[in-house]
Amino acid sequence: MNIAVPIKLVPDVAEELEINDDGNDLERDYVSYKVNEFCDHALEEALQLKEAHGGTVTVLALERDETEKALFTALAKGVDRAIKITGVDEDANSHTAATAMCEALADVEYDVVMTGVQAADDRDGQLGVRMASMLGIPHVSAVSDISVTGDVMTVHKEYAGGVMAKFEVTPKVVLGVQSARQTPRYAPVSRVRQIMKESGGLDEKESDASNDDEGAVVRRMYLPEKGEGAQMIEGDADEVAAKIAELLNAKRS
Amino acid sequence: MSNDILVVAEHLKGAISDVTFELLGKGRELATATGGSLNIALLSSGLSSDGLGAADKVIRVDHDRLGEFNPEAYIVALAAVVEQSSPRLTLIGNTSMGMDLAAALSVRQNIPLVAYALDVSIDGDSVVTTSQLYGGKVYAESVIAGDAGIVSVLAGSFPADAGRKEGAPSEESMDAPEAIGDGRVVFKGLVEPEGGDVDITQHDYLVAVGRGIQSEDNLPLVEELAKALGGAVCSSRPIVDSKWLPKTRQVGKSGLKVKPKIYLALGISGAPEHIEGMKDAELIIAVNSDETAPIFEHAHYGTTEDLFDIVPALTAKLS
């Protein structure tokens, strides 16, 4: 089974995010990118399936500050091929990203596309579902517990309350991965460096997908107003703990 | 195109989900603003439309493959409904099921989509939405200016009661499209969560841990605190993904919805998926070293002191 894993690099939300002067996007100069955590799970699950059943894993990503590092890391983890897609704007929406990813898949052999179920920036919907619809193949989102028997995959789609729906899917199919069977593996920096030196470099593909807003334009982007939120408790750790204890005890009595 | 608002009904095990009523309540406001009618697409295998009285009309598609949700079959049926009824706006829950429909409908019918919406309104000829992006840290106001749009709305954004109305509206049946997917995605049944563990929905006092706990080795600290408080430990998704706690302890969109008297959130950033599961707690106290963490928008009290200082001190004071 050959698996393609399109990964999204998204602004690191643990960092402070600023809005640009036009007030309609992030200030991209200050954004640091990281691999969407759900995509990291998709990659891990793809590698698990490869290890159990053979086949290849190809990872694809749009060019951002951290893309080379992410792709070489994927190679160090055991991916067979890594494709960097150039020429797509940094503020590209999921629609544009999906177009570029689908173009790049044209010469990739795949049975299954596995990507993160969602990302912090997909205002216009999830990458995987968009790709499936463009490729004309079925999709199942929010899956975990993936297994393969012959040509058929069994997946579990998560609903609220811990209920799961079990589906059998026959590739080709796109899976939006919610979580891998184990915590995504770590590639030691030394191994990544070695791969950077030894590999013939990354495959590159240029895309001319233009960043079409598709009729839904951001008029204003802003940080949610502060003030109505939590009352912050002042003091050192012990004073804060005392105040919290007081609040808890008042509620318990 | 019409001025109609179309809500896509979501159902599981024969019951219409809350998010559907939330959308019906909002849909009524929007239909009043556009001067259109409020319709609901009910894709199922003979599910009753009782209780959907808030809608003007049910557009029903019945098929064996639509009994429980199936992404492959549902999108074909939904696309047919939208093709035929040409709604001004289609409202879908931004849920596990809705995710499989909204973006697919957008591509198939070439209609713009705004996802992760917290609010939707009509402004003149445009649909205006507010989406919650970047882990809840940023809001984006979008304008859909064309004559059709799709909005997927975060569960819990609107009151469900506004959309609950006795009775069944008028019905229009549509034949299921002949090729309702080619059967490459087959629904094989539902898997219920394993029982036997603590039922966190039944506890009045919850101590919730997130990524800030750093390591599984630190969990005993939190368990001691929960014991001193007389409550139970629950968590956000990453803790369960790391298998530090069982799935039965997960609060949020794909976990459980809780409404305790006390919710003490330790090292939880407050991603929208988590907030969805706990925002109705009576008293929320958040401990997180990142002062910009969205959890503080939802908590009643907060502190940025280190949780590893707060937790032992608090345990001692409560014991």
Interface residues (C-beta under 8 A of the other chain):
Chain A: V10 P11 V13 A14 E16 L17 I19 L26 E37 H41 S94 H95 V117 Q118 A120 D121 D122 R123 D124 G125 Q126 V129 R130 A132 S133 M134 P138 H139 V140 S141 A142 T154 H156 K157 E158 Y159 A160 G161 G162 V163 M164 A165 K166 F167 E168 V169 T170 P171 V173 G176 Q178 S179 A180 Q182 T183 E214 G215 A216 V217 V218 R219 R220 M221 Y222 L223 P224 K226 E228 G229 A230 Q231 M232 I233 D236 A237 D238 V240 A241 A242 K243 I244 A245 L247 L248 N249 K251 R252
Chain B: L12 S17 E68 F69 N70 P71 E72 I75 T95 S96 M97 M99 D100 A102 A103 A104 S106 V107 R108 I111 P112 L113 V114 A115 Y116 V128 T129 S131 L133 Y134 G135 G136 K137 V138 Y139 A140 E141 S142 V143 I144 A145 G146 G149 S152 A155 G181 R184 V185 V186 F187 K188 G189 L190 V191 E192 P193 Y205 L229 G230 R237 P238 D241 S242 K243 K247 T248 Q250 K253 S254 G255 L256 K257 K261 I262 L264 S269 E282 L283 I284 I285 A286 D290 T292 P294 I295 F296 E297 H298 A299 H300 Y301 G302 T303 T304 E305 D306 D309 I310 A313 L314 K317 L318
